[in-house]
Amino acid sequence: MLFLEGSRSYSMKKNKSIVFQTLVDFIFPRHCYGCETNLEFYEEFLCLSCQINLPLTKLHLTKENPLFQKIKSRFTLQAATSLFYFEKDGVLSRLIHLFKYKGAKKIAVFLGDWLGESIAESPFFNEVDGIVPVPLHPAKKRKRGYNQSYIIATALSNKMKLPLFSDLLIRVKNTTALALLGESEREQEVKNAFKLNPKKTSHPQHLLLVDDVLTTGSTLAACASALFVNHNIKLSIAVLACRL
């Protein structure tokens, strides 16, 4: 009887919550960040149609996946994953633009949580014991107001129950927009752009390096070069989107 009463009480609360959200959405409609249609009460940030059409990779289910193969020629790594394949146009491109340049930080949290859930399904990241976001140069961070990689890494930290080391890496060079450069130009632009924070003498051995988009891998390689000054460090990588 107590179980039935508890179930009835939970059901009533849930129904009230649905009715309330439906009423709020009627008065103050929420819009999908992908296609701008009105969201249903059970949808958050993205409608189900946009979520279904996002180019998921499933790379987290394979150890030596194409991203792993691409990056292992640049530096030694333990595991690599990307939630999506990068697309120049479409919903994913719009989402990245919104959270990277238009202040829509909630999207980065939403997608970071999604990335964290995919990593939780993977057996290849079990030994990671700390998370490091790719840092922004202070001047660029002041202009933008935040570091999108830090937001993604924070979401991962919460999902994976792992410590975040946001100041382990320092960006000492204010690089130009890498999207405008070719592969060899990117290499030169990010060369020596990062250094290990000399004040951080204690940190975990196996770190997960996090960024938003990976194209050539030049930025992550430059970060790895700085981190590997400490020869005991092991690295894995996770990004929201990659171009293979």
C-alpha positions as CSV (number, residue, x, y, z in Angstrom):
1,M,0.0,0.0,0.0
2,L,2.8,2.4,0.9
3,F,4.5,1.6,-2.4
4,L,1.3,2.3,-4.3
5,E,0.8,5.6,-2.5
6,G,4.4,6.6,-3.2
7,S,4.0,5.8,-6.9
8,R,0.7,7.7,-7.1
9,S,2.4,10.7,-5.4
10,Y,5.3,10.6,-7.8
11,S,3.0,10.3,-10.8
12,M,0.9,13.3,-9.7
13,K,4.1,15.4,-9.2
14,K,5.3,14.4,-12.7
15,N,2.0,15.2,-14.3
16,K,1.9,18.6,-12.5
17,S,5.4,19.3,-13.8
18,I,4.4,18.5,-17.4
19,V,1.3,20.6,-17.2
20,F,3.3,23.5,-15.7
21,Q,6.1,23.3,-18.4
22,T,3.4,23.1,-21.1
23,L,1.7,26.2,-19.7
24,V,5.0,28.1,-19.5
25,D,5.9,27.1,-23.0
26,F,2.6,28.4,-24.3
27,I,3.2,31.8,-22.7
28,F,6.9,31.9,-23.2
29,P,7.8,29.6,-26.1
30,R,11.2,28.0,-26.1
31,H,12.9,27.6,-29.4
32,C,15.2,24.9,-30.7
33,Y,18.8,26.3,-31.1
34,G,19.1,24.2,-34.3
35,C,16.0,25.0,-36.4
36,E,14.2,27.6,-34.2
37,T,11.0,25.6,-34.0
38,N,9.1,25.6,-30.8
39,L,10.3,23.0,-28.3
40,E,8.0,20.5,-26.7
41,F,7.8,20.2,-22.9
42,Y,10.1,17.1,-23.0
43,E,12.8,18.8,-25.2
44,E,15.7,20.9,-24.0
45,F,17.7,23.2,-26.3
46,L,17.3,20.9,-29.3
47,C,14.2,19.4,-30.8
48,L,14.3,15.6,-31.3
49,S,14.5,16.0,-35.1
50,C,17.7,18.1,-34.8
51,Q,19.1,15.7,-32.3
52,I,18.5,12.7,-34.5
53,N,20.0,14.4,-37.5
54,L,23.3,15.4,-35.8
55,P,26.3,13.4,-37.2
56,L,27.2,11.2,-34.2
57,T,30.5,9.3,-34.6
58,K,30.3,6.4,-32.1
59,L,34.1,6.7,-32.0
60,H,34.1,6.0,-28.3
61,L,33.2,2.4,-28.9
62,T,36.4,1.6,-30.9
63,K,39.9,1.9,-29.5
64,E,42.0,2.5,-32.6
65,N,39.3,4.5,-34.4
66,P,40.0,6.9,-37.3
67,L,40.5,9.9,-34.9
68,F,43.0,7.9,-32.8
69,Q,44.8,6.9,-36.0
70,K,45.0,10.5,-37.1
71,I,46.4,11.9,-33.9
72,K,48.7,9.0,-32.9
73,S,51.1,10.1,-35.6
74,R,51.5,13.5,-33.9
75,F,51.9,12.4,-30.3
76,T,51.5,9.3,-28.0
77,L,48.0,9.0,-26.7
78,Q,45.9,6.4,-24.9
79,A,42.4,7.0,-26.3
80,A,40.6,9.5,-28.5
81,T,37.0,10.3,-29.2
82,S,34.7,12.9,-30.8
83,L,31.0,13.2,-30.3
84,F,30.2,14.4,-33.8
85,Y,31.8,14.6,-37.3
86,F,32.3,18.2,-38.1
87,E,30.1,19.7,-40.8
88,K,30.7,23.1,-42.4
89,D,27.0,23.8,-42.7
90,G,23.9,22.5,-40.9
91,V,22.7,22.3,-37.3
92,L,26.0,21.3,-35.8
93,S,27.8,24.2,-37.4
94,R,25.1,26.6,-36.2
95,L,25.4,25.2,-32.6
96,I,29.2,25.6,-32.5
97,H,28.9,29.1,-33.8
98,L,26.3,30.1,-31.2
99,F,28.2,28.8,-28.2
100,K,31.6,29.9,-29.5
101,Y,30.9,33.4,-30.7
102,K,27.3,34.4,-29.6
103,G,27.4,33.6,-25.9
104,A,25.1,30.6,-25.9
105,K,27.1,28.8,-23.2
106,K,24.2,26.5,-22.3
107,I,24.6,24.7,-25.6
108,A,28.2,23.9,-24.7
109,V,27.1,22.5,-21.3
110,F,24.3,20.5,-23.1
111,L,26.7,19.0,-25.6
112,G,29.4,18.6,-23.0
113,D,27.0,16.5,-21.0
114,W,26.2,14.4,-24.1
115,L,29.9,13.9,-24.7
116,G,30.4,12.8,-21.1
117,E,27.5,10.3,-21.4
118,S,29.2,8.8,-24.5
119,I,32.6,8.5,-22.7
120,A,30.8,6.8,-19.8
121,E,29.8,4.0,-22.3
122,S,33.4,3.5,-23.4
123,P,35.9,1.1,-21.8
124,F,38.9,3.1,-23.1
125,F,38.7,6.1,-20.7
126,N,38.5,4.3,-17.4
127,E,42.0,5.2,-16.4
128,V,41.7,8.9,-16.9
129,D,42.1,10.7,-13.6
130,G,42.0,14.4,-14.6
131,I,40.6,16.8,-17.2
132,V,42.4,19.7,-18.9
133,P,40.7,22.1,-21.3
134,V,42.6,23.8,-24.1
135,P,43.2,27.3,-22.8
136,L,42.4,30.6,-24.5
137,H,44.9,33.5,-24.5
138,P,43.9,36.0,-21.8
139,A,43.3,38.8,-24.4
140,K,40.9,36.5,-26.4
141,K,39.2,35.3,-23.3
142,R,38.5,38.9,-22.2
143,K,37.1,39.7,-25.6
144,R,34.9,36.6,-25.8
145,G,34.1,36.6,-22.1
146,Y,34.7,32.8,-21.6
147,N,36.6,29.8,-22.8
148,Q,34.2,27.4,-24.6
149,S,36.6,24.5,-24.1
150,Y,36.6,25.2,-20.3
151,I,32.8,25.0,-20.3
152,I,32.8,21.6,-22.2
153,A,35.6,20.3,-19.8
154,T,33.6,21.4,-16.8
155,A,30.6,19.5,-18.0
156,L,32.8,16.4,-18.6
157,S,34.3,16.8,-15.1
158,N,30.8,16.8,-13.5
159,K,29.7,13.8,-15.6
160,M,32.8,11.7,-15.1
161,K,33.3,12.8,-11.4
162,L,36.9,13.7,-12.2
163,P,38.9,16.8,-11.1
164,L,39.3,19.7,-13.6
165,F,42.7,21.3,-14.0
166,S,41.8,24.5,-15.9
167,D,45.1,26.3,-15.3
168,L,47.6,23.4,-15.8
169,L,48.2,24.7,-19.3
170,I,48.9,28.4,-20.1
171,R,48.4,29.9,-23.6
172,V,51.3,32.3,-24.0
173,K,50.8,33.2,-27.6
174,N,47.7,35.0,-28.9
175,T,47.3,33.1,-32.2
176,T,45.2,34.4,-35.1
177,A,42.0,32.6,-36.1
178,L,43.2,29.1,-37.1
179,A,40.1,28.5,-39.3
180,L,41.5,30.9,-41.8
181,L,44.9,29.1,-42.1
182,G,46.1,26.1,-44.0
183,E,47.6,23.1,-42.2
184,S,51.2,24.1,-42.4
185,E,50.3,27.7,-41.4
186,R,48.4,26.3,-38.4
187,E,51.5,24.3,-37.3
188,Q,53.6,27.4,-37.3
189,E,51.0,29.6,-35.7
190,V,50.5,27.3,-32.6
191,K,54.1,26.3,-32.3
192,N,55.2,27.1,-28.7
193,A,51.8,28.7,-28.0
194,F,51.3,26.8,-24.8
195,K,53.4,26.0,-21.7
196,L,53.0,24.0,-18.6
197,N,52.1,26.1,-15.6
198,P,55.2,26.1,-13.4
199,K,53.1,26.7,-10.3
200,K,51.3,23.4,-10.8
201,T,53.7,20.8,-9.6
202,S,51.1,18.2,-8.6
203,H,48.5,16.7,-10.9
204,P,47.2,13.3,-12.1
205,Q,49.2,11.2,-14.4
206,H,46.6,10.4,-17.1
207,L,44.9,13.5,-18.4
208,L,42.0,14.0,-20.8
209,L,42.7,17.0,-23.1
210,V,39.4,18.7,-24.2
211,D,38.6,21.0,-27.1
212,D,35.6,22.0,-29.1
213,V,36.5,21.2,-32.7
214,L,39.5,19.3,-34.1
215,T,40.4,19.8,-37.7
216,T,44.1,19.2,-38.3
217,G,45.1,18.4,-34.7
218,S,47.7,21.2,-34.6
219,T,46.3,22.8,-31.5
220,L,46.1,19.5,-29.5
221,A,49.6,18.6,-30.7
222,A,51.0,21.9,-29.4
223,C,49.2,21.4,-26.1
224,A,50.6,17.8,-25.8
225,S,54.1,19.1,-26.5
226,A,53.8,21.4,-23.5
227,L,52.3,18.8,-21.3
228,F,54.9,16.2,-22.2
229,V,57.6,18.3,-20.6
230,N,56.5,16.2,-17.6
231,H,57.5,12.7,-18.9
232,N,55.1,10.9,-16.6
233,I,52.0,12.3,-18.2
234,K,49.7,10.1,-20.3
235,L,47.2,11.8,-22.6
236,S,43.8,11.0,-24.0
237,I,41.7,13.5,-26.0
238,A,38.0,14.3,-26.3
239,V,36.4,16.9,-28.6
240,L,32.8,17.8,-29.5
241,A,33.5,17.6,-33.3
242,C,36.3,16.4,-35.5
243,R,37.1,16.6,-39.2
244,L,38.8,13.4,-40.5
